[in-house]
Amino acid sequence: MTRTILDIHVLQTVPPSNLNRDDTGTPKSAYYGGVRRARVSSQAWKRATRKAFNDLLPPEALGVRTKKVAEALAERIIAKDDSLEPVAVELAAETLQAATGTKIESPKRKGKNGDEPAASPTSSYLMFLSRRQLDALADLAIEAAGGTGDVDALKNHFKKKENKVAARQAVDSRHSVDIALFGRMVADSADLNVEAATQVAHAISVHKSDIESDYYTAVDDLNTAEESGAGMIGTVDFNSATLYRYAAVDVDELQRNLGLGLRDDEAPSAPVEKAVTAFLEAFITSLPTGKVNTFGNHTLPSAVIVKLRDRRPVSFVSAFEEPVPQGPGGGYLRESCRRLAAYVPDLERQYGIETPQDHSWVFRVGDETEALTELGQQVSLKALLQDVGNAVAQRLASGATA
């Protein structure tokens, strides 16, 4: 069966930084090829990618992941009918419980004097709903409450099977781009789970990477000349690395999650095309923000390889199983590109998974990346997004996807 898989490979050099730290504050790491590598978790880069969507997609195309889901729905109810503000949270909690089977309860807080204000009800785990799904639930809540905010009427409404089914359908359709790409788990209702269309690997350095510590001091501005010493001292751990990053998008799964065009005037492939290009740009240009104010480590990738495959996703991380040595003039980027230039054609040839030239793209910066020129069409970022979007749309139009 022919599939449509988008593979994204990135080489990015990061200066002293602490992008993603563990519970001790130390940059995350992993052993690969017998040596310790710098590592940035997939969760950290997916979070950065989702945040980048805010600049690339309209709010209605995105979702909200929160335990405060009752508050989020209550805001939608109030926006549609502000007279329901006094009971909006209660209406929201009952509607969400009917729709997802999840209990929405106020957290138990014990103040010293018992006078802590009541907290808004929350779910016991993070819930991921699209803004369109929240709007649909708000409409159901308002209608079920008779337009008067009658909570008992709403409870009775959802006792009927067909009404509860309608509520569940409201949260199982019109998924947002981020839900369609990254998936969703609803612990109390497995049938509402959404299979992720995207896999993101942990980024690792192509070379051995050591962790260093910075000893710092801060001066008290109001100290007099007679008062010696620092107002504060401390240490912060950091590392630097040339990272190999990888992600794969299953366009077939993405199409199933998103469905066809939402408007009559748009092509059926339009939602998928927009989602693919948004993810591609966001994944390439995003960066986790750990300790960014301390290190100012704002870099962009030096090289990106994108391939549109028809069988299965393929990572090129094995090219770096043997750590890349430092080049004669310093640095690891040039040798990393040479490794890929030698490894990729051989791997694809041996497995018979070569991609045609019009489905292979290389976006690169600088002379150090010159070795990659034979791996695909040479494009700018803007051209890459346009070409990939067009190629995905053509595959969808031809019925190539499952």
N, C-alpha and C positions, 0 to 999 in steps of 0.2 A: 504494500500500500504506500502510495506516494504521500509524503508529509511536507510541511513547510516549516523549517526550523531556521531561526536567525541566530547565528553565533557572533558574539562580540568579544574581541580580544584587545586588551589595552596595556600599554607600557607607560607607566607614569613615575617620574622621579620626584620624591618628596624629601625636602631638607629636614633638619632637626625638627621633630614634631612628636606629638602624642595623640594621634588621631582617634585611637580606640583603646581605652585602658581597662585593666582588670580590677578586681576588688581591692587591690593594694595600691592602685594608681599607676602601675607599671604598664607600658605599652604591651599589648597582646603579642604573642609570638607562637611559633610552632616549629617542630623539627620536621624537616623534609630533606631527603638526600643526605641524611646523617649530620646536618648542621642546623643551628638555630636560625630561623628566618623571622623577619618582621612580619606581622600579620594584622590585617584589619578584617573583622568579622563581616560576614555577609549581611547580618542584621543591621550593622552600622551603616553599610553603604546603601542598603535598601531604604533605610530611614532618610538618608541624605537625598536619595533619588526621589522619594515621595515628596519631600519638602521642595525639591526643584520643580515638581509638577505645578506648584502654585504660580510660577511665573510663565508656564507654558500652556496651561489648560484653564478653561473657565471653571469657576467654583462648582457649577452644577454637574461637571464631569467627574468630580472627585468625591471621596468618601470621608467619613469621620470614624476614627478608631478610639474608643474611650469607654471607661466604666461609667462616666456621667451621661449615659445615653438617654436617660429620662429627661435630664436638663436640655439636651440637644433637641429632643422631640418636643418638649414643652415650648421651646423657643419658636418652633415651626407652628405649633397650635396658636400661640399668641399672635404671631405674625399674620395668621389668617383670620383670627377673631380675638381681638384684644379684650373683649368682655369676659373671656374664659381664663384670664390670668390667674385668679385666685385658686382655680382647681386644675390648672394646666399640667402641673407635675403629676398629680394623682391620675389624671386621664392618661398621661403619657405612660406611667408605670403599668397601668392595667392593660393598655393597648400592646405594649412591648411584651408583657407576659403572655398575652394571647397569641401574639405573632411568633414568638421565638421559644416559648416554654421556659424562659429564664426568669427566675425570681428577681424582682427589682425591689430592694429593701434599703431602708436607712441604716447606715453603719452605726453600731453601738458605741457611743462615746460616754466616758465617765469623767465628768468634770469634778474638781475638788469640792465644789459647793453644789453640784448638781444643777448648775445654771447655764451649762453650755447650750448654745442655740442648736436646734435640731438641724442635722445635716440633710441635704437632698438625697433621695434614694439613689443607689447605684447598683450596677450588676456586679456579680462576684468575679467577673473576668472582663477583659477588654472585648467590646463588641464593635464590629466593623460594618457600618451601614452607609450606603450612598446617600447623597443629599436628595436624590429623587425618591429613594425608598422612604426617607424620613418625611418628605412631603406627602407621599401616598398614605403613610400611617397617620399623619396629622389629619388628612381629609376623612379617613375612616373614623378616627376618634371623635371629630366634631359631629359627623353624621350620626354615629352610634349614641352620642350623648344628647341627641335631639336638638342640638344647637343651643342648649341652655346650660350645658355643663353638668348634667345629671349623671353622677358617677355610677349610681345604682343602675340606671338605664343602660349605661355602657357595659357594665358587668353582665347584665342579662342578655344584652346583644351578643356578646361573645360566648355565651353558653350554647348558642346554636352552632352546629357543626359547620354549616355553610359560611357563616360569618367568620369563624375562626380560620377556615380555609382561605378566605379572601385576605385575611390579615397576613397569613403565612405567604401567600402569593405576592403580597406587596413587598416583602423583604427578600423574595427569591426571583425577582425580575429587575430589569433596568439597572444592572450592576454598574458601578462607577469604574473608571479606567484602572484605578489602583487596586480595587478588589479583584477585577478581572485578571490583572497581571500577577498580583502577589497572593491571591487566594484569601479564604476566610474560613475560620473554624467556629462553629456554634456548638459548644460542648453539650448543651441540653437538647439539641435538635440536629442530629448528624445529616439529615436530609437537606438542611439549609447550608451545609458546607459548600465552599466553592474551591475547586481544584486550581492551584496556582498555574498560570501559563508561563511563568518565568522562573528560572533557576539562576541564582547568583552564587558564585564561588567565593570562599574566603580569599581575599587578596593576600599574596605572599611575596616577599622579596625574592628576586632571582639569584641572590647571593647571600652569604652569611652576614648576619646583622647583629651587632652587639648593642646592648642597652647601656646608655650613659646617664649620669646624674648631674644636674645643675644645682649648685649651691647658691642660694640667693639671699639677699638681705633687703629690708625696707627701712627707710629712715623716717623717724617721727618728725614731721615738719615743725612742731612746736618745741622741739628740744633746744636747749641753749648750748652755747659753745662748751660749757662745763660738763654737759651731760653727754658722755661718750657712749658708743655702742649703738646697735641697731634696734629699731622698734620691733622688728620681727625678722626671724631667720627661718629658712626651710630648704627643702630640696624638691626638685621635680625631675622625674625620669623621662627620657626621650630616646628616640633612635632616628635614623635616616635610611632611606632605601630607594631602590628602583623596584617598583611593584609590578607584578603581572596580575591583571584583573580579568575576570571572565564572567560572562552571563549568556544565557540562552533563552530565547523566546519561542515557545511552541505556538505558532500562529494559528494552528487548527484549534487548540484549546482556547486561545484568546477569542477566536471567532465564536465559539460555542458560548463562552461566558458573556460576550458583549451582544451577541445577536446581530440582526441586520440594522440598516440605517434607521434612525429614529424619526427622520423627516421624509416626507414624500419626495422632496427635491434633491435628496442626496443619494449617492450610489450605495448599494448594499454593503460595499467594502469600506465605506468612509470611516465608520467608528474604529475598525481594526487598523486602518492605515494611520489614522490620527494617533491611536494608542501606541503603535509601533514606533513612529517617528518621535513622539514625546518621550517614550522610554529611552530610545537610542540617544537623544540629545541629553536627557537628564542623567543617564548613567555615565556618559562620557564626561560631562562637565561638572558633575556634583563632587563634593568632598565632605566627609564627616567633619564636624566642627569641634571635636575634642581638643581642648587647650589652644584653640586657634588664636585667642587674644594674647596668649603667652608667646607663641612661636610665629604667628603670621605666615603660615605655610601654604599660601594660596598658589598652588601650581595647577597646570593643565596637562593632560597627557601629551607625550611626545610622539606616540604612534598608536594608531587604531586600525585593526584589521576586522572587517565585517564580511561574513559569508552567509549566503542564503542556501541552505541545504535541503535535500529532499528525502533524507533517510533518518538521521539521528543527530543529536548535538555532539560536538567533538571539542574538547578542551586541548590546548597546546601546552599545558603546564609541564608535561613530561620533558619538554625541551630543556627545562631548567632543573631536572632532578639532580644533575651534577651542577653544583653551584658555579655561577658565572665568575671567572676571575676578573680582577681589576685590569683595565686596559693599560697600555704603556704610559699613556698620558693621564691616567686616572679615570675614574668613572666606569659604569657598567652598561650603559645604554647601547653603545655601539656593538659590543660583543653580544648583547641580548638580541639585537636585531639580526645579527649574523646567525645566531643559533636558530631563530625562527625561520630565517630564509633557507637554511639547510634542512631543518626538521620537517616543516609543513609539507613541501612537495613530496618528500619521500614517504611520509605517513599516508598522505592521501593516495599516492600511487599504489602503495602496497595493499591498501584496503579497498581500492577502487572507488574512492569517494571524492574524486576531483570535482571541484565546482567550476562551471563555465566562467569565462572572463567577465561576462555581463552580470554575474551574481557574486563577484568577489571585488571588494573595494579596500583600498589602503589610503588612510589619511595620516600624514606624517609631517613632522616639523624638524628641520635641521639636517645637517650632513650626517650626523651620527645614525640616522635611520635609513640611509640610502640603500642598505642591503635588502630592504623590504619591497623595493619597486617592482619586482617580478611577481609578487603574490596577489596582485589585483590591480584594478583601475586606480590611477592616482587622482584623488578628488579632494576638494576642500570640505569642511564640515557641512556647509550649506548644500553643496552638491551631493554629499553622502546622504543627507536626510531626504533630499528630493528623490534621488535614484532608488534608495531602499524603499521609500513609500510607493513609488511607481511599480517597482518589481513585485512588492507584496500585493498591490491592487491587481496587477496582471495575473498573478497566480490565483487569486481569489476569483477573478472574473472567468478564468479558464476552467474553474472547477477542480483545480489541482489539489486543494486541501481536502482533508477528510471531513 
